Amino acid sequence: MSKTIQMGFNRVEGDLEVKATIDNGVVTDAWMIGTMYRGIERMMTGRGSLDGLVITPRVCGICSTSHLLAAARALENLSGAAVAHNGRLIRHLVLAVEKLQSDVRHVFLMFAVDLANEKYSDQPLYAEAVKRFQPFSGTSVIEVIQASRKLPEIIAILGGQWPHSSFVVPGGITSEPSESDLRQCLMLLKEFYRWYENRVLGCSVERWQQVSTPAQLDSWLEESDSHRNGDLGFLIRCCREYGLTTMGQGHGSFLAVPEHGSLGIKSAGAVSGGFISNEQNTGFAEEQVSEQLRYCHYNESVKDGHPLENGAPPRFIDDSEKYSWAKAPRYNGQPAETGPLAELMVNGDPLFQALVEEQGSSVLVRELARITRPARLLPLMEQWCGDVDMKAPFYQSAGEIVEGEGGGLVQAPRGFLGHWLQLSGGRIEHYQIISPTTWNGSPRDDQSVRGPIEEALIGTPVADPDNPVEIGHVVRSFDLCMVCSVHSVSKNGHTLSRLRLGA
Amino acid sequence: MMRIICVGNRFCRADSLGPLVYDYLAMEALPQGVELVDGGLAGLNLLSLFEGCRRIVVVDRVDGFGRPGEVLKLGWDDYAQGSYVEYGHSSALHYLLLCLPSLGIVPATEVLLVGAEDSGQPSVIAKAAEIVLEAVNE
């Protein structure tokens, strides 16, 4: 028996609908539908060359620093401006702060809620999952809200405000943090560090970093009660019990841009950047990025192409083939998953390479990559704080920026983020943004190849189409943020909890 | 210590009630020990502002509690009773309000919500500001 369900999706930012065909209890086809147009690029046209530094952080309230950094890097790429070393350190620090907060909130406030779904009420770990993950009062939920609440203060101390700060500019940063400021940041960081080790890992970061094979992961889990009962250990046990270890496998292609490595630091937290397809890492080359429009609501006369060439104006076309306001970004013509798991895959991380080899890029592996990212970032962040030279500048002049074209790339909390712009006479002629969710939540491309999430949904078992929690697991494991992908502002207009069933 | 936290988006008219009340109150003399904050869209990150006060007055647009344009003063029980919201990046204020008992803030701190289903009519703004001032003067 075949049935197509179309569900509005809650607990993602922005407006998303997922349509899936279910045959005999298994998803056989899927469509990711971005239901609103973003349009921020249209707002940029004709504005001053530096306006992206103020406007584009408003694309998103969660990763506004990532957008600010991408905007600054695009201008630096265009102008050839060098960045003061202290400026680089602070930029890395604030970007990593956004990742810490986003990662723990996503896992425990958005993803894990589904582990307390009534579908699993007959599972041995269900009662504990409800105790930890139920909204408003789950023990882990409340812990995460409390532990993550002060992280943005680090950005506010260093950049004057959060979110939507504009302190990152071509050449560095506009602020000059004092030693006292940095000490305060370090104190806030240590507070989170302690909580993360005690409650999430159940061990020190150093102990977790020793886990480099699936067998060692199993041994670590059995090593002590604190490992088993920490939120990480419980999440692993729960996902295994619920059968999420192989669910949600995608194309097996991964994309990440180089990040946190420009300071010559070799660390698990630094991302080398690259593209993996057919298990081969071909490295990263920005010119391989393109956008394809066949299935998107954009003017048909506009050609596909590189973001510097592709400024397609929106146009709703009542055509059954077109179904999303999100474009279809492709790397070397291929779809690619981006995010924390992609970072680890292009870095050649032995644990995650082995897990993907054994289980595929599953729901559990994606969430494991995300919830352990703080363990990779926190030691680096402490180092960056300590490396700031108070006698050196945080900014060096980039001169006037009026003409040319360039692109700025950032490995944002959810993965690959790119800003591209063309300037003429000090005005923006063209601006284009590709955000991580545009990659992951992409519709089909010109060759009708599914986007990463669409592909990951194929084969997903759905026990009850009226409670398709399994689809939720797969989609949420990509940590969508549709607001970056398709539209501008909506506080009250979310398509919450809608579910429409059709023949 | 009391705090008035005005929430919303001044660039989105339908959600501008909180910021407009903030602008109004910023021109008024507030009683000693009362702090006025433009909470913007900080959502869950407003949590720090809920600490260390005996009374908090949140000002935001509210839907479904009264007639359009009617300014309401709601206690925590009034707006939380039977209320449910999924966590999302921008639904977080409502989510935060519902978490307050588990966070140990309610009932120790009295948290009031002043709002209206309105896009910023001057008379509604003035009425909301009047009710907020009454609440912090009690």
HADDOCK unambig.tbl for C-alpha pairs under 7 A between the chains (distance, minus, plus):
assign (segid A and resid 10 and name CA) (segid B and resid 86 and name CA) 6.78 0.50 0.50
assign (segid A and resid 11 and name CA) (segid B and resid 86 and name CA) 6.02 0.50 0.50
assign (segid A and resid 11 and name CA) (segid B and resid 87 and name CA) 5.48 0.50 0.50
assign (segid A and resid 11 and name CA) (segid B and resid 88 and name CA) 4.61 0.50 0.50
assign (segid A and resid 12 and name CA) (segid B and resid 88 and name CA) 5.81 0.50 0.50
assign (segid A and resid 13 and name CA) (segid B and resid 88 and name CA) 5.84 0.50 0.50
assign (segid A and resid 13 and name CA) (segid B and resid 89 and name CA) 5.47 0.50 0.50
assign (segid A and resid 62 and name CA) (segid B and resid 89 and name CA) 6.99 0.50 0.50
assign (segid A and resid 109 and name CA) (segid B and resid 87 and name CA) 6.46 0.50 0.50
assign (segid A and resid 110 and name CA) (segid B and resid 87 and name CA) 6.55 0.50 0.50
assign (segid A and resid 136 and name CA) (segid B and resid 98 and name CA) 6.05 0.50 0.50
assign (segid A and resid 136 and name CA) (segid B and resid 99 and name CA) 4.45 0.50 0.50
assign (segid A and resid 137 and name CA) (segid B and resid 99 and name CA) 6.42 0.50 0.50
assign (segid A and resid 137 and name CA) (segid B and resid 102 and name CA) 5.47 0.50 0.50
assign (segid A and resid 142 and name CA) (segid B and resid 102 and name CA) 6.95 0.50 0.50
assign (segid A and resid 142 and name CA) (segid B and resid 103 and name CA) 6.55 0.50 0.50
assign (segid A and resid 149 and name CA) (segid B and resid 45 and name CA) 5.57 0.50 0.50
assign (segid A and resid 149 and name CA) (segid B and resid 47 and name CA) 6.74 0.50 0.50
assign (segid A and resid 491 and name CA) (segid B and resid 90 and name CA) 6.01 0.50 0.50
